[in-house]
Amino acid sequence: MKPTLIIEYCPKCNWLLRAAYMAQELLTTFSDDVYGVTLHPSETSGKYNIRINDHVIFDRKDQGRFPEIKELKQLIRDAVSPGKGLGHSDKRADA
């Protein structure tokens, strides 16, 4: 079964638009690789994390920032479809 991406966001912090934008980007890039993207309003203030099923791949509090979409796509690609090319979102060969 294909994995589900979950974006848990704080509605009190007005992070729904950020979560929706990221969901759109992820669905566009990984439409063949994931079951779907779920937006989950958190009951914990300030929470913003992205999971693949139950595995956290990015947590705003741990990182002290929000993920860049390029970085997020790379993290998800590495977990769900390691051979997938991401075009301009791929890591540079000399980086």
C-alpha positions in Angstrom: 0.0 0.0 0.0 1.2 3.5 -0.8 2.2 5.7 2.1 0.1 8.6 3.3 1.7 12.0 4.0 0.3 13.9 7.0 0.8 17.6 7.6 -0.1 18.5 11.1 -0.4 22.2 11.6 -1.5 24.7 14.3 -4.8 26.4 13.2 -4.4 29.0 16.0 -1.1 30.1 14.3 -2.9 30.4 11.0 -0.7 27.9 9.3 -3.4 26.3 7.2 -2.4 28.1 4.0 1.2 27.0 4.4 0.1 23.4 5.0 -2.3 23.6 2.0 0.5 25.0 -0.3 2.8 22.2 0.8 0.1 19.6 0.3 -0.5 20.9 -3.3 3.2 20.8 -4.1 3.6 17.3 -2.7 0.6 15.9 -4.5 1.8 17.4 -7.7 5.2 15.8 -7.4 4.3 12.5 -5.8 0.8 11.7 -7.2 2.0 8.3 -8.4 4.0 7.5 -5.2 1.6 8.3 -2.3 -1.9 7.4 -1.4 -2.7 11.0 -0.4 -1.9 14.0 1.8 -3.9 14.6 4.9 -4.1 18.0 6.6 -4.5 17.5 10.3 -5.2 20.5 12.6 -3.2 20.1 15.7 -4.6 20.5 19.2 -1.1 21.6 20.3 -0.2 25.2 19.8 2.7 25.9 17.5 2.9 22.4 16.1 3.9 21.9 12.5 5.2 18.6 11.4 5.2 16.4 8.3 4.9 12.6 8.6 5.0 9.6 6.3 2.4 7.3 7.9 3.7 7.4 11.6 7.3 8.4 10.9 8.1 12.1 11.4 10.3 13.4 8.6 10.2 17.1 9.6 9.3 18.9 12.8 9.3 22.7 13.0 10.1 22.7 16.7 13.1 20.3 16.3 14.5 22.2 13.4 13.6 25.7 14.6 12.1 26.6 11.2 9.7 25.6 8.5 11.0 23.3 5.7 11.8 24.7 2.3 9.7 22.9 -0.3 12.8 21.7 -2.2 14.1 20.2 1.0 10.8 18.6 1.9 10.5 17.0 -1.6 13.9 15.6 -1.3 13.2 14.1 2.2 9.9 12.5 0.9 11.5 11.3 -2.3 14.3 9.6 -0.3 11.7 7.8 1.8 9.0 6.8 -0.7 10.7 6.7 -4.2 14.5 6.9 -3.9 15.1 6.6 -7.7 12.7 9.4 -8.6 14.2 12.5 -10.2 12.9 15.8 -9.0 14.1 18.1 -11.8 15.1 21.5 -10.5 14.3 20.4 -6.9 17.0 17.7 -7.0 20.2 18.1 -5.0 23.1 19.6 -6.9 25.8 17.1 -7.8 28.5 19.3 -6.3 26.6 20.1 -3.1 
